[in-house]
Amino acid sequence: MEPVEHTVYYAGGSFGRERLMEIYGNHVVQKYPHISFKYLQSGTGGGSEGMALADAIAAKTPIDILFTATTRVPSQLVDFGLQSVLRIEGEGSK
């Protein structure tokens, strides 16, 4: 299979790439070794530099997975006109 890199953006502080990989990423990579992750976050810490979501969008950074509280999504993305392209999964999703 062709290598695939997914960009994960954590909006809400400093989750850290290492923690992301421990909880989620390593399980995905173990089952699908052709998948890798690029990690961005809003806050500094956890071994990653911070980047505001607005800056990531302005730089046209492709974001495959937006990791945030669902209550924050509309306020973060409505200014960019992106609310119509969202697929929200989590609590209450089927």
N, C-alpha and C positions, 0 to 999 in steps of 0.2 A: 504494500500500500504506500501511497505517496505521503510524505511527512505533512502534518497539519499543525499549525501553531494557533492556539486560541488566546486572545487577549482578554484577561480578566481585569476589571476595574472595581476596586473596593472603595465605595463612597461612604465614609463615615469614620475615618480615623486611620489607624495603623494596624491592620490585621497581620500583615507580613507575609511574604511569599513562602517562607518556611512553614508557617502555620497552615496556609492554604494547601500546600503540598501534603503535609501530614494528615489533614482532615479529609481532603477531597482528591487532590491531584495524583498522589501516588497510587491510589486505587484505580484511577482512570488509566494512568500510564502502564500499570501492571497488566491490565486487560487489553489496552490499545496502545502498544509501544510506539506507534507512529504519531501519537498526539503529544504535543508539548504545550506549555503555558508560558505566556508573557504576562507579568503581573504589574499592575499600576494601582496606586491608591491615592486617596485625597490627602492623608496626613503623612507626616514623616515618622519614622520609627519602624521597628520590626525588620530592619535591614533594607528598607526601600525608601527612595526619595518620594516626596509628595508631589502630586500634580492635580490641580483643580480640574473638576469635570469640564468646566467651561473651556479651560485651556486645551484639554485633550480633544474636545469636539472642534474647537477652532483650528487645531493643528491637523484635523481630519484623521485622527488616530482611530483606526477601526477597533471597536469594542464589541467583542462577541458575547461576553457575560458581564452584566452590571450587577454587582453584588452589593445590595443595600436594603434598607427597610422599605417595604412597599409603600408606606405612608410618605416617604420622601421622594419617590419616583416622579409623580406629577409635577411637583414644584421644581425639581431639578431639570426636567426635560421639556416642560411646556414652552419655555423661552426659545428653545431650538426647533419647535414644531415637530418633535419626534414622538409624541405620545401615541400617535396612530400606528406606529410600527413595533410597539412593545408587546412582548408575550411574558406575562407575569406568572411565575410558578412559585408555589410555596403553600403557606397555610390557606386552606380552603380551596386549593386547586385540585382539579381532577385530572 
